[in-house]
């Protein structure tokens, strides 16, 4: 297909496609003349991945380029390819102050939680993990406000997260190619987090109604 047809099939404007080509996010098409190139289904799939990274994942172009390079690096295992994508997603990346007693205590709590859960990999990569730092900062904030946030309180959340991880990865593995799995990992991480949050809040409402109103409907 020509550039205009690629735009039509992918839903990405020709100007944006040309920008992705210049930035190295999209592989060049097959040259058929000095000024024209042909594109195929692999370009449509790449555009889906780029849009997932930049539009859903809110990644800077340079970061998206690094993720794509990792996705195409055959020397990396699939675990590391997926990790490169999900670690690059926009999220809170608080770095607790080193001299903050609440943060130090929170770090010990999180490490003990990982030990209870048997999450060896997360312990090994903790210092490089934005999710780990965000969790430590969140637990530190709970400690400062006096809310219970020990291992006993966090363990049920960790166990539920482990079950959800199985569901998430099952969905990702249904995709036919490594690039499609990386796209799915980004899209599902971004899109399913509000689903998870909404269901949690709805469950709170149901449980509150059961406990405090006997399940009666409001008048």
C-alpha positions as CSV (number, residue, x, y, z in Angstrom):
1,X,0.0,0.0,0.0
2,X,1.1,3.6,-0.5
3,X,1.4,6.2,2.3
4,X,-2.1,7.5,1.9
5,X,-3.5,3.9,2.1
6,X,-1.4,3.2,5.1
7,X,-2.9,6.3,6.7
8,X,-6.4,5.1,5.9
9,X,-5.8,1.6,7.2
10,X,-4.1,2.7,10.4
11,X,-6.1,5.8,11.2
12,X,-2.9,7.8,11.6
13,X,-2.5,10.9,9.5
14,X,0.1,11.0,6.8
15,X,1.9,13.9,8.5
16,X,2.2,11.8,11.7
17,X,3.4,8.8,9.8
18,X,6.1,10.9,8.2
19,X,7.1,12.2,11.6
20,X,7.4,8.6,12.9
21,X,9.5,7.7,9.9
22,X,11.9,10.6,10.6
23,X,12.2,9.7,14.3
24,X,12.9,6.1,13.6
25,X,9.7,4.8,15.2
26,X,8.4,3.4,12.0
27,X,10.5,1.2,9.7
28,X,11.0,2.6,6.1
29,X,8.8,1.2,3.4
30,X,10.1,-0.6,0.3
31,X,11.3,1.9,-2.3
32,X,9.5,1.8,-5.6
33,X,10.8,5.1,-7.0
34,X,12.9,8.0,-5.8
35,X,9.9,9.6,-4.1
36,X,7.5,6.7,-3.3
37,X,7.6,3.7,-1.1
38,X,5.3,0.7,-0.4
39,X,4.1,-0.3,3.0
40,X,2.6,-3.5,4.3
41,X,0.7,-5.0,7.2
42,X,3.9,-4.9,9.3
43,X,3.7,-1.1,9.1
44,X,0.1,-1.1,10.3
45,X,1.1,-3.3,13.3
46,X,4.0,-1.0,14.1
47,X,1.8,2.0,14.0
48,X,-0.6,0.3,16.5
49,X,2.4,-0.3,18.8
50,X,3.7,3.3,18.5
51,X,0.2,4.7,19.2
52,X,-0.1,2.5,22.2
53,X,3.2,3.7,23.6
54,X,2.8,7.4,22.9
55,X,-0.9,8.0,23.2
56,X,-1.9,5.4,25.8
57,X,1.3,5.1,27.6
58,X,2.1,8.9,27.4
59,X,5.7,8.1,26.6
60,X,8.1,10.7,25.1
61,X,9.2,9.8,21.5
62,X,12.7,9.0,22.7
63,X,11.4,6.5,25.3
64,X,9.1,4.9,22.8
65,X,12.0,4.5,20.4
66,X,14.0,2.7,23.2
67,X,11.0,0.4,23.9
68,X,10.7,-0.5,20.2
69,X,14.4,-1.2,20.0
70,X,14.1,-3.5,23.0
71,X,11.0,-5.2,21.5
72,X,13.0,-6.0,18.3
73,X,16.2,-7.1,20.2
74,X,16.3,-10.9,19.7
75,X,19.1,-11.1,22.3
76,X,16.6,-10.2,25.0
77,X,14.1,-12.6,26.5
78,X,10.4,-12.0,26.3
79,X,10.3,-11.1,30.0
80,X,12.8,-8.2,29.5
81,X,11.0,-7.0,26.3
82,X,7.7,-6.7,28.1
83,X,9.4,-5.2,31.1
84,X,11.0,-2.5,29.0
85,X,7.5,-1.4,27.8
86,X,5.7,-1.5,31.2
87,X,8.6,0.1,33.1
88,X,8.5,3.1,30.7
89,X,4.8,3.8,31.3
90,X,4.0,7.1,32.8
91,X,3.4,6.8,36.6
92,X,4.2,8.4,39.9
93,X,7.9,8.0,40.4
94,X,8.4,9.4,43.8
95,X,11.8,9.0,45.3
96,X,11.6,9.0,49.1
97,X,14.2,11.1,50.8
98,X,17.1,9.1,52.2
99,X,16.9,10.7,55.6
100,X,13.1,10.3,55.9
101,X,12.3,7.9,58.8
102,X,8.8,7.1,57.5
103,X,10.3,6.2,54.1
104,X,13.0,4.0,55.7
105,X,10.4,2.2,57.7
106,X,8.2,1.9,54.6
107,X,11.1,0.4,52.7
108,X,11.5,-2.3,55.3
109,X,7.8,-3.0,55.3
110,X,7.8,-3.3,51.5
111,X,10.8,-5.6,51.5
112,X,9.2,-7.8,54.2
113,X,6.0,-7.9,52.1
114,X,7.9,-9.1,49.0
115,X,9.6,-11.7,51.1
116,X,6.2,-13.0,52.3
117,X,4.9,-13.1,48.7
118,X,8.0,-14.8,47.5
119,X,8.5,-12.1,44.8
120,X,12.3,-12.7,44.4
121,X,12.5,-10.9,41.1
122,X,11.0,-7.7,42.5
123,X,13.5,-7.8,45.3
124,X,16.4,-8.1,42.9
125,X,15.3,-5.2,40.7
126,X,13.8,-3.0,43.4
127,X,16.2,-0.1,43.1
128,X,15.5,0.1,39.4
129,X,11.8,-0.3,39.7
130,X,9.5,2.8,39.5
131,X,6.6,0.7,40.9
132,X,8.7,-0.3,43.9
133,X,9.6,3.3,44.6
134,X,6.0,4.4,44.2
135,X,4.9,1.7,46.6
136,X,7.5,2.7,49.2
137,X,6.3,6.4,48.9
138,X,2.7,5.3,49.3
139,X,3.3,3.2,52.4
140,X,5.4,6.1,53.8
141,X,2.5,8.5,53.3
142,X,0.2,6.0,55.1
143,X,2.6,5.8,58.0
144,X,2.8,9.6,58.3
145,X,-1.0,9.8,58.5
146,X,-1.2,7.0,61.1
147,X,-3.1,4.5,59.0
148,X,-2.3,0.8,59.3
149,X,0.1,-0.3,56.6
150,X,2.1,-3.2,57.9
151,X,2.7,-6.5,56.1
152,X,-0.5,-7.9,57.6
153,X,-2.5,-5.1,56.0
154,X,-0.7,-5.1,52.7
155,X,-0.5,-8.9,52.2
156,X,-4.1,-9.3,50.9
157,X,-3.5,-6.7,48.3
158,X,-0.3,-8.4,47.2
159,X,-2.1,-11.8,46.9
160,X,-4.9,-10.3,44.8
161,X,-2.3,-8.5,42.6
162,X,-0.6,-11.9,42.0
163,X,-3.9,-13.4,40.9
164,X,-4.5,-10.4,38.6
165,X,-1.1,-10.8,37.1
166,X,-1.9,-14.3,35.9
167,X,-5.1,-12.9,34.3
168,X,-3.2,-10.1,32.7
169,X,-0.4,-12.2,31.3
170,X,-2.9,-14.8,30.0
171,X,-4.5,-12.0,27.9
172,X,-1.2,-10.8,26.7
173,X,-0.1,-14.3,25.6
174,X,-3.2,-14.6,23.4
175,X,-1.5,-12.1,21.0
176,X,0.2,-13.8,18.0
177,X,3.6,-12.0,17.8
178,X,6.1,-10.4,20.3
179,X,5.3,-6.9,19.0
180,X,1.6,-7.5,19.5
181,X,2.2,-8.8,23.0
182,X,4.2,-5.7,23.9
183,X,1.4,-3.5,22.5
184,X,-1.1,-5.5,24.5
185,X,0.9,-5.2,27.7
186,X,1.0,-1.4,27.3
187,X,-2.6,-1.1,26.3
188,X,-3.9,-3.5,29.0
189,X,-1.8,-1.9,31.7
190,X,-3.1,1.6,30.9
191,X,-6.7,0.7,30.1
192,X,-7.4,-1.9,32.7
193,X,-6.1,0.2,35.6
194,X,-9.2,2.4,35.6
195,X,-11.3,-0.8,35.2
196,X,-9.6,-2.2,38.4
197,X,-10.0,1.1,40.3
198,X,-13.7,1.4,39.3
199,X,-14.5,-2.2,40.3
200,X,-12.7,-1.7,43.6
201,X,-14.8,1.4,44.4
202,X,-18.0,-0.3,43.3
203,X,-17.1,-3.2,45.5
204,X,-16.6,-0.8,48.4
205,X,-20.1,0.6,47.8
206,X,-21.6,-2.9,47.7
207,X,-19.9,-3.9,50.9
208,X,-20.8,-0.7,52.7
209,X,-24.4,-1.2,51.7
210,X,-24.3,-4.8,53.0
211,X,-22.7,-3.8,56.3
212,X,-24.5,-0.6,57.2
213,X,-27.9,-0.7,55.5
214,X,-28.6,-4.4,55.4
215,X,-28.7,-4.2,51.6
216,X,-31.7,-1.8,51.6
217,X,-32.0,0.4,48.5
218,X,-32.0,4.2,49.1
219,X,-35.5,5.8,49.0
